[in-house]
Amino acid sequence: MAFSFYIRIPFTSDGAFFGPGVNELLHNIDVANSLSAAATMMGMSYSKGWKIIHAAEKKLGYPLTVKSIGGVRGGGSSLTGEGRSFMERYDAFVAESRRAVQGCFEHYFPEAQQ
């Protein structure tokens, strides 16, 4: 009987403000160079994506994204240096946490590996 575990690591301060969903949104912004496109990739509206990013920025005290308006390409959004750093540190933290929990899981539930 093979089974596994699921781990979700949100950061909280009077309610969750950064977790897997916000991190995915930042990764999508990084790929698409657009908050609107990033939100669409996740099946959400631009306004919901904006609210999520804005709430995280408010809690952190610095911007995660920067908006460019107009121009030849019509504008877009990209990550700030702080936003990229936070996203990368969150990714590293989650990966290290998974490795640690994996060891505990294998110790306590050896039948899961069968």
Order of alpha helices (4+ residues) and beta strands (2+ residues): beta-beta-alpha-alpha-alpha-beta-beta-alpha
